[in-house]
Amino acid sequence: MLTSSNSSQKRRLRVRNRIGKRNNGQRAKISVFRSNKNISAQLIDVSGKVLHSFSSALIDKAELKNVGGIGIAKLVGSKFGKICVDNGVLEVVFDRGSYKYAGRVKAVAESCREVGLKF
């Protein structure tokens, strides 16, 4: 029987292998991490070097007042997307890791698309 940690690790590896096969090493990757308190995104180069990152912990507390989890994820996605577009990265691959494409992860992806990133 698989424990939840083993199954999530297998899922994470399966998703990343699929991304690697489809990408052919041409585009940078956006990797999303979510915890109970924060959500963060990283722009990772083809070689594996982290170029940029942004987290909900970096947002001012006044902006987060009366905003729920999905609202915070939308803020993170839009600000992170602006950072990527300002630095000339327009085409990326979205790596959701072991998370389902729903809720906060989906909100980050959609708000990055609204800013101008192409997945």
ChimeraX attribute file (.defattr): number of C-alpha atoms within 10 A of each C-alpha:
attribute: neighborCount
match mode: 1-to-1
recipient: residues
	/A:1	5
	/A:2	7
	/A:3	7
	/A:4	9
	/A:5	9
	/A:6	11
	/A:7	13
	/A:8	15
	/A:9	13
	/A:10	13
	/A:11	15
	/A:12	16
	/A:13	14
	/A:14	14
	/A:15	16
	/A:16	18
	/A:17	12
	/A:18	11
	/A:19	16
	/A:20	16
	/A:21	9
	/A:22	11
	/A:23	15
	/A:24	9
	/A:25	13
	/A:26	13
	/A:27	16
	/A:28	22
	/A:29	23
	/A:30	24
	/A:31	18
	/A:32	24
	/A:33	16
	/A:34	17
	/A:35	7
	/A:36	6
	/A:37	8
	/A:38	15
	/A:39	22
	/A:40	21
	/A:41	25
	/A:42	19
	/A:43	26
	/A:44	19
	/A:45	17
	/A:46	15
	/A:47	8
	/A:48	10
	/A:49	10
	/A:50	15
	/A:51	12
	/A:52	15
	/A:53	16
	/A:54	19
	/A:55	21
	/A:56	21
	/A:57	12
	/A:58	10
	/A:59	14
	/A:60	9
	/A:61	9
	/A:62	7
	/A:63	10
	/A:64	14
	/A:65	9
	/A:66	8
	/A:67	11
	/A:68	9
	/A:69	16
	/A:70	16
	/A:71	15
	/A:72	22
	/A:73	28
	/A:74	21
	/A:75	22
	/A:76	28
	/A:77	31
	/A:78	21
	/A:79	19
	/A:80	25
	/A:81	27
	/A:82	18
	/A:83	17
	/A:84	24
	/A:85	15
	/A:86	10
	/A:87	11
	/A:88	9
	/A:89	17
	/A:90	17
	/A:91	16
	/A:92	19
	/A:93	20
	/A:94	17
	/A:95	24
	/A:96	21
	/A:97	20
	/A:98	18
	/A:99	18
	/A:100	10
	/A:101	13
	/A:102	11
	/A:103	12
	/A:104	22
	/A:105	24
	/A:106	18
	/A:107	22
	/A:108	27
	/A:109	27
	/A:110	16
	/A:111	20
	/A:112	25
	/A:113	16
	/A:114	13
	/A:115	18
	/A:116	16
	/A:117	19
	/A:118	14
	/A:119	14
